[in-house]
Amino acid sequence: MHQVDLTVLGSTGSIGRQTLDVAAKAGSAVRIVALSANRSIDLLAKQAAEFGVKYVAIADESLKDSPKLVEFPEGTHISWGKQAVEQLAAQSPDPEDGRVDTVLNSLVGIAGLRASYAALKAGRRLALANKESLVVGGELLMPMAGKGGHGVEGAELLPVDSEHSAIFQCLIGEKDSEVQRLWITASGGPFRGYTREQLSKVTRDQALAHPTWSMGPKITIDSSTLMNKGLEVIEAYHLFCCDFDHISVVVHPQSRIHSMVEYCDGSVKAQLGVTDMRIPIQLALSYPDRWKTPCEPANFTQMMDFTFEAPDLETFGCLKLALEAGHQGGTATTVLNAANEVAVAAFLSGACGFLDIEGTVGDVLAMHDGQPVESLEQIEAVDAWARQKSREVLDKREQA
């Protein structure tokens, strides 16, 4: 059991908290070196104390005068701002205390892109739970991790998403040339079987009640619109060098099969297990080893029947839009992601309806002339443009 020296970005979120649970159960195999959070100071302080972490970064600089800062253990080094979070990904905070070899990025949204880039550029293993990094920046990140070239020495990207972890495992020992299709499973979310009319009336609380997975609010809404599945198809395209025409989504409500790979001879490999994110999180840290399970193992004698169905692209238009943007490539996926983030935030705040998410994304994509991805700065400029257009679209929808 090798030791992992780990930085956790977004440690106070759902994936971050589960990562620290994995670390606690792994004992001396995982040493937490640094943590970051956006603004949850009280929880971050508790985590720093529990794991003896001396280095933390807080993205929200408006909290510099917070009285909660006294809750951090004496001697904690606190850095501030988004650049401080990026810096934790790029370098060990105290090289004399041991070099960080793994960065787990569970930041929410495009905010995680620069951290992913920094981790790979520094030659680290990137355990990636920030899907937006690949959705908008896959053309920049994957070559650094070895795709299409020599990559950065030491750089490695392992997926944390359960679906991509499943595909990764199913591909071990196989030839890329013999892969026929990637099957990405979807639970269908809380509104599987709904009509468009029913979707027009759903509430925030209904959309946040995911039937099988416990996740943060943004990804839970994405799961309810099926946008999450579209983003995962784009991720899979970058991760596994598989053409979009050979990646399919299949609705599997029980969420026991986490994804599958079909080979040219008709054989299909599937990765199965309980619906617990700690399993793919742990594998991203332990690979190529497997450690003792951090949760209750699967009991197949107690599992309900496995069922499958095709996704409804007409009712759940976000998935259709994501697939179209993925096919277009370039900066179209940046626009897709930005418009979706703005619209989801508006829905969560009560400023728009459920179907306005899809409508906003579609309207902004229609305004955009795609470009090849060239740099982080270009992506950020397109992202800013798309966010502004999304706010304008939402304002018009509210006034209509």
ZALO-356874 format. One record per residue (C-alpha): x, y negated, z; residue in one letter. Coordinates in steps of 0.02 Angstrom, whole numbers, plus 50000, padded with zeros to 5 digits. Last residue first. Example, Ala and Ser with C-alpha at 12.3 -4.5 7.8 and 13.67 -1.06 7.14 Angstrom:
REM ZALO-356874
{atom {50684 50053 50357} "S"}
{atom {50615 50225 50390} "A"}
//
This chain:
REM ZALO-356874
{atom {47913 48098 48929} "A"}
{atom {48010 47996 49059} "Q"}
{atom {48084 48149 49142} "E"}
{atom {48133 48224 48974} "R"}
{atom {48217 48061 48923} "K"}
{atom {48318 48056 49085} "D"}
{atom {48367 48239 49061} "L"}
{atom {48431 48203 48886} "V"}
{atom {48533 48055 48947} "E"}
{atom {48607 48158 49089} "R"}
{atom {48652 48293 48964} "S"}
{atom {48734 48167 48847} "K"}
{atom {48845 48107 48990} "Q"}
{atom {48890 48284 49037} "R"}
{atom {48930 48330 48857} "A"}
{atom {49047 48181 48836} "W"}
{atom {49138 48221 48999} "A"}
{atom {49161 48403 48945} "D"}
{atom {49224 48350 48774} "V"}
{atom {49355 48240 48859} "A"}
{atom {49400 48378 48983} "E"}
{atom {49423 48504 48843} "I"}
{atom {49533 48383 48746} "Q"}
{atom {49641 48351 48900} "E"}
{atom {49660 48537 48931} "L"}
{atom {49726 48558 48755} "S"}
{atom {49692 48617 48577} "E"}
{atom {49523 48702 48567} "V"}
{atom {49458 48699 48387} "P"}
{atom {49321 48571 48359} "Q"}
{atom {49131 48582 48356} "G"}
{atom {49018 48439 48304} "D"}
{atom {48899 48414 48450} "H"}
{atom {48724 48341 48448} "M"}
{atom {48636 48510 48430} "A"}
{atom {48733 48576 48580} "L"}
{atom {48661 48432 48682} "V"}
{atom {48481 48473 48637} "D"}
{atom {48501 48660 48667} "G"}
{atom {48580 48637 48837} "V"}
{atom {48446 48513 48890} "T"}
{atom {48303 48625 48833} "G"}
{atom {48375 48779 48919} "E"}
{atom {48389 48689 49085} "I"}
{atom {48224 48599 49056} "D"}
{atom {48142 48771 49062} "L"}
{atom {48163 48774 49252} "F"}
{atom {48095 48600 49282} "G"}
{atom {48191 48441 49316} "C"}
{atom {48246 48326 49458} "A"}
{atom {48213 48450 49599} "G"}
{atom {48392 48447 49662} "S"}
{atom {48423 48627 49608} "L"}
{atom {48349 48588 49437} "F"}
{atom {48463 48437 49415} "A"}
{atom {48616 48538 49466} "A"}
{atom {48565 48673 49340} "V"}
{atom {48548 48541 49204} "A"}
{atom {48719 48464 49237} "V"}
{atom {48806 48634 49244} "E"}
{atom {48715 48694 49088} "N"}
{atom {48764 48541 48988} "A"}
{atom {48945 48563 49038} "A"}
{atom {48950 48750 49000} "N"}
{atom {48870 48737 48827} "L"}
{atom {48976 48586 48783} "V"}
{atom {49135 48679 48830} "T"}
{atom {49072 48831 48734} "T"}
{atom {49051 48725 48578} "A"}
{atom {49231 48664 48598} "T"}
{atom {49303 48805 48495} "G"}
{atom {49188 48953 48464} "G"}
{atom {49038 48957 48347} "Q"}
{atom {49002 49138 48394} "H"}
{atom {49015 49093 48578} "G"}
{atom {48898 48946 48553} "A"}
{atom {48769 49059 48471} "E"}
{atom {48785 49188 48610} "L"}
{atom {48764 49052 48741} "A"}
{atom {48610 48981 48655} "L"}
{atom {48529 49153 48647} "K"}
{atom {48563 49183 48831} "L"}
{atom {48490 49014 48875} "C"}
{atom {48335 49054 48772} "G"}
{atom {48263 49177 48897} "F"}
{atom {48091 49204 48820} "T"}
{atom {48157 49222 48643} "E"}
{atom {48312 49319 48690} "L"}
{atom {48218 49454 48787} "D"}
{atom {48358 49569 48843} "P"}
{atom {48348 49750 48785} "A"}
{atom {48299 49882 48911} "E"}
{atom {48380 50007 49028} "F"}
{atom {48326 50113 49175} "T"}
{atom {48422 50210 49309} "F"}
{atom {48311 50305 49429} "D"}
{atom {48323 50263 49614} "M"}
{atom {48479 50298 49715} "M"}
{atom {48472 50403 49873} "Q"}
{atom {48562 50559 49811} "T"}
{atom {48689 50447 49726} "F"}
{atom {48758 50385 49891} "N"}
{atom {48879 50244 49849} "A"}
{atom {49012 50199 49975} "P"}
{atom {48982 50080 50122} "E"}
{atom {49099 49932 50110} "C"}
{atom {49284 49885 50108} "P"}
{atom {49328 50046 50015} "T"}
{atom {49502 50115 50050} "K"}
{atom {49629 50041 49934} "W"}
{atom {49655 50073 49749} "R"}
{atom {49826 50040 49675} "D"}
{atom {49864 49960 49506} "P"}
{atom {49784 49845 49563} "Y"}
{atom {49763 49795 49746} "S"}
{atom {49709 49613 49732} "L"}
{atom {49593 49624 49581} "A"}
{atom {49533 49791 49650} "L"}
{atom {49482 49707 49814} "Q"}
{atom {49375 49577 49728} "I"}
{atom {49295 49711 49619} "P"}
{atom {49241 49808 49775} "I"}
{atom {49201 49657 49884} "R"}
{atom {49066 49606 49762} "M"}
{atom {48945 49735 49832} "D"}
{atom {48806 49809 49726} "T"}
{atom {48852 49991 49757} "V"}
{atom {48945 50087 49624} "G"}
{atom {48959 50134 49442} "L"}
{atom {49088 50106 49306} "Q"}
{atom {49030 50177 49139} "A"}
{atom {49126 50264 49001} "K"}
{atom {49032 50305 48841} "V"}
{atom {49083 50438 48715} "S"}
{atom {49017 50415 48538} "G"}
{atom {49182 50458 48452} "D"}
{atom {49219 50273 48418} "C"}
{atom {49211 50228 48602} "Y"}
{atom {49074 50144 48705} "E"}
{atom {49127 50044 48858} "V"}
{atom {49007 50016 49002} "M"}
{atom {48957 49888 49134} "S"}
{atom {48913 49874 49319} "H"}
{atom {48804 50029 49323} "I"}
{atom {48713 50018 49489} "R"}
{atom {48626 49853 49452} "S"}
{atom {48452 49931 49473} "Q"}
{atom {48375 49814 49344} "P"}
{atom {48484 49873 49197} "H"}
{atom {48459 49746 49056} "V"}
{atom {48581 49778 48913} "V"}
{atom {48696 49645 48840} "V"}
{atom {48800 49691 48689} "S"}
{atom {48979 49656 48634} "I"}
{atom {49033 49725 48465} "H"}
{atom {48969 49581 48358} "D"}
{atom {49058 49461 48475} "F"}
{atom {49226 49536 48425} "D"}
{atom {49327 49617 48564} "C"}
{atom {49496 49552 48618} "C"}
{atom {49462 49611 48797} "F"}
{atom {49475 49456 48904} "L"}
{atom {49427 49324 48776} "H"}
{atom {49273 49410 48706} "Y"}
{atom {49228 49472 48879} "A"}
{atom {49223 49294 48944} "E"}
{atom {49107 49242 48803} "I"}
{atom {48993 49389 48844} "V"}
{atom {49000 49340 49027} "E"}
{atom {48943 49163 48988} "L"}
{atom {48793 49236 48897} "G"}
{atom {48754 49345 49047} "K"}
{atom {48761 49197 49163} "N"}
{atom {48643 49102 49050} "M"}
{atom {48515 49238 49091} "L"}
{atom {48400 49100 49159} "T"}
{atom {48387 49187 49330} "S"}
{atom {48571 49234 49327} "S"}
{atom {48622 49055 49295} "D"}
{atom {48515 49004 49443} "I"}
{atom {48609 49130 49552} "T"}
{atom {48775 49069 49481} "I"}
{atom {48738 48893 49540} "K"}
{atom {48665 48942 49709} "P"}
{atom {48808 49054 49770} "G"}
{atom {48789 49242 49762} "M"}
{atom {48705 49391 49847} "S"}
{atom {48660 49517 49712} "W"}
{atom {48509 49631 49687} "T"}
{atom {48342 49541 49669} "P"}
{atom {48404 49361 49659} "H"}
{atom {48294 49243 49759} "A"}
{atom {48368 49075 49705} "L"}
{atom {48248 49060 49558} "A"}
{atom {48097 49080 49672} "Q"}
{atom {48164 48948 49791} "D"}
{atom {48192 48824 49649} "R"}
{atom {48017 48848 49583} "T"}
{atom {47944 48937 49432} "V"}
{atom {47805 48852 49334} "K"}
{atom {47879 48840 49159} "S"}
{atom {47940 49019 49177} "L"}
{atom {47761 49081 49186} "Q"}
{atom {47717 48994 49023} "E"}
{atom {47872 49064 48940} "R"}
{atom {47819 49239 48991} "T"}
{atom {47895 49337 49134} "Y"}
{atom {47955 49517 49114} "G"}
{atom {48117 49490 49211} "R"}
{atom {48095 49335 49317} "F"}
{atom {48200 49378 49470} "P"}
{atom {48356 49419 49369} "G"}
{atom {48368 49537 49221} "G"}
{atom {48491 49645 49317} "S"}
{atom {48615 49628 49174} "A"}
{atom {48737 49755 49106} "T"}
{atom {48876 49714 48984} "I"}
{atom {48901 49852 48854} "W"}
{atom {49066 49837 48761} "L"}
{atom {49066 49922 48592} "R"}
{atom {49169 50033 48476} "Q"}
{atom {49335 50042 48566} "V"}
{atom {49455 50160 48476} "E"}
{atom {49576 50024 48418} "S"}
{atom {49596 49963 48596} "D"}
{atom {49669 50132 48644} "K"}
{atom {49619 50201 48814} "E"}
{atom {49717 50229 48975} "G"}
{atom {49623 50096 49072} "I"}
{atom {49478 50031 48966} "L"}
{atom {49340 50087 49086} "C"}
{atom {49426 49995 49230} "Q"}
{atom {49433 49830 49135} "F"}
{atom {49251 49853 49082} "I"}
{atom {49198 49874 49263} "A"}
{atom {49304 49725 49320} "S"}
{atom {49220 49626 49183} "H"}
{atom {49046 49669 49245} "E"}
{atom {49086 49648 49430} "S"}
{atom {49163 49476 49402} "D"}
{atom {49337 49479 49481} "V"}
{atom {49437 49486 49320} "P"}
{atom {49625 49513 49323} "L"}
{atom {49742 49390 49239} "L"}
{atom {49930 49415 49243} "E"}
{atom {50076 49296 49235} "A"}
{atom {50243 49370 49287} "G"}
{atom {50337 49295 49140} "E"}
{atom {50220 49180 49042} "V"}
{atom {50145 49260 48888} "G"}
{atom {50233 49363 48755} "H"}
{atom {50103 49334 48622} "G"}
{atom {49924 49363 48566} "G"}
{atom {49859 49399 48740} "K"}
{atom {49998 49397 48871} "G"}
{atom {49925 49301 49017} "A"}
{atom {49982 49135 48946} "M"}
{atom {49899 49182 48780} "P"}
{atom {49738 49212 48878} "M"}
{atom {49732 49041 48960} "L"}
{atom {49726 48920 48813} "L"}
{atom {49597 49005 48702} "E"}
{atom {49501 49055 48858} "G"}
{atom {49479 48874 48908} "G"}
{atom {49292 48837 48904} "V"}
{atom {49217 49008 48943} "V"}
{atom {49380 49072 49017} "L"}
{atom {49394 48943 49155} "S"}
{atom {49203 48938 49170} "E"}
{atom {49205 49115 49238} "K"}
{atom {49286 49062 49402} "N"}
{atom {49306 49230 49489} "A"}
{atom {49480 49257 49419} "L"}
{atom {49613 49352 49514} "A"}
{atom {49762 49262 49438} "L"}
{atom {49926 49355 49460} "R"}
{atom {50060 49224 49462} "R"}
{atom {50186 49162 49334} "G"}
{atom {50178 48976 49378} "A"}
{atom {50093 48940 49211} "K"}
{atom {49962 49069 49257} "L"}
{atom {49922 48985 49422} "A"}
{atom {49922 48810 49346} "A"}
{atom {49802 48859 49205} "Y"}
{atom {49682 48939 49328} "S"}
{atom {49690 48784 49440} "A"}
{atom {49661 48672 49289} "R"}
{atom {49505 48771 49241} "L"}
{atom {49426 48785 49414} "G"}
{atom {49338 48616 49410} "A"}
{atom {49248 48683 49257} "I"}
{atom {49119 48760 49372} "G"}
{atom {49133 48830 49549} "V"}
{atom {49301 48875 49622} "L"}
{atom {49327 49061 49654} "S"}
{atom {49509 49067 49599} "N"}
{atom {49607 49204 49686} "L"}
{atom {49791 49164 49672} "V"}
{atom {49917 49305 49689} "T"}
{atom {50107 49308 49711} "D"}
{atom {50127 49171 49841} "V"}
{atom {50312 49161 49884} "R"}
{atom {50365 49186 50064} "G"}
{atom {50388 49071 50213} "D"}
{atom {50542 48987 50139} "E"}
{atom {50439 48944 49985} "P"}
{atom {50318 48840 50092} "D"}
{atom {50166 48781 49994} "P"}
{atom {50197 48913 49860} "S"}
{atom {50169 48832 49693} "Q"}
{atom {50044 48808 49553} "A"}
{atom {49880 48865 49630} "A"}
{atom {49910 48761 49786} "L"}
{atom {49951 48615 49671} "Q"}
{atom {49783 48630 49584} "E"}
{atom {49696 48613 49751} "V"}
{atom {49802 48460 49791} "A"}
{atom {49761 48387 49621} "Q"}
{atom {49576 48401 49661} "K"}
{atom {49599 48293 49814} "G"}
{atom {49680 48306 49985} "W"}
{atom {49818 48401 50074} "S"}
{atom {49806 48468 50251} "I"}
{atom {49956 48548 50338} "H"}
{atom {49893 48638 50494} "T"}
{atom {50011 48610 50642} "G"}
{atom {49877 48615 50775} "E"}
{atom {49732 48723 50721} "P"}
{atom {49595 48632 50624} "F"}
{atom {49444 48576 50726} "E"}
{atom {49512 48399 50743} "V"}
{atom {49469 48374 50560} "L"}
{atom {49284 48379 50607} "K"}
{atom {49290 48194 50650} "P"}
{atom {49293 48157 50463} "S"}
{atom {49409 48016 50412} "D"}
{atom {49485 48105 50261} "K"}
{atom {49312 48167 50209} "L"}
{atom {49297 48052 50058} "S"}
{atom {49443 48146 49981} "E"}
{atom {49333 48292 49930} "D"}
{atom {49451 48426 49865} "A"}
{atom {49513 48489 50034} "I"}
{atom {49678 48584 50028} "A"}
{atom {49742 48700 50164} "V"}
{atom {49913 48759 50222} "Y"}
{atom {49951 48833 50392} "K"}
{atom {49843 48988 50382} "V"}
{atom {49839 49095 50540} "G"}
{atom {49699 49204 50472} "F"}
{atom {49566 49164 50603} "E"}
{atom {49623 48985 50631} "A"}
{atom {49626 48940 50447} "A"}
{atom {49457 49023 50422} "Q"}
{atom {49381 48925 50566} "K"}
{atom {49451 48762 50496} "A"}
{atom {49381 48803 50324} "L"}
{atom {49210 48834 50401} "L"}
{atom {49209 48663 50486} "D"}
{atom {49281 48571 50337} "I"}
{atom {49154 48629 50207} "S"}
{atom {49199 48490 50082} "R"}
{atom {49274 48564 49924} "N"}
{atom {49374 48706 49998} "A"}
{atom {49552 48771 49986} "S"}
{atom {49654 48905 50072} "L"}
{atom {49838 48949 50086} "A"}
{atom {49952 49093 50138} "V"}
{atom {49829 49234 50173} "I"}
{atom {49930 49393 50198} "R"}
{atom {49851 49550 50127} "V"}
{atom {49917 49727 50156} "A"}
{atom {49941 49691 50342} "S"}
{atom {49755 49719 50376} "G"}
{atom {49653 49770 50225} "A"}
{atom {49490 49746 50321} "K"}
{atom {49531 49564 50357} "A"}
{atom {49584 49534 50177} "A"}
{atom {49423 49608 50109} "V"}
{atom {49325 49495 50227} "D"}
{atom {49430 49349 50167} "L"}
{atom {49381 49391 49989} "T"}
{atom {49198 49400 50040} "Q"}
{atom {49209 49223 50108} "R"}
{atom {49291 49161 49948} "G"}
{atom {49164 49248 49838} "I"}
{atom {49018 49164 49929} "S"}
{atom {49100 48994 49949} "G"}
{atom {49210 48938 50094} "T"}
{atom {49372 49004 50018} "S"}
{atom {49357 48904 49858} "G"}
{atom {49537 48934 49808} "L"}
{atom {49611 49081 49901} "V"}
{atom {49802 49092 49903} "T"}
{atom {49870 49266 49931} "L"}
{atom {50030 49355 49977} "D"}
{atom {49986 49536 49933} "V"}
{atom {50077 49677 50022} "Q"}
{atom {50094 49846 49937} "H"}
{atom {50000 50000 50000} "M"}
//
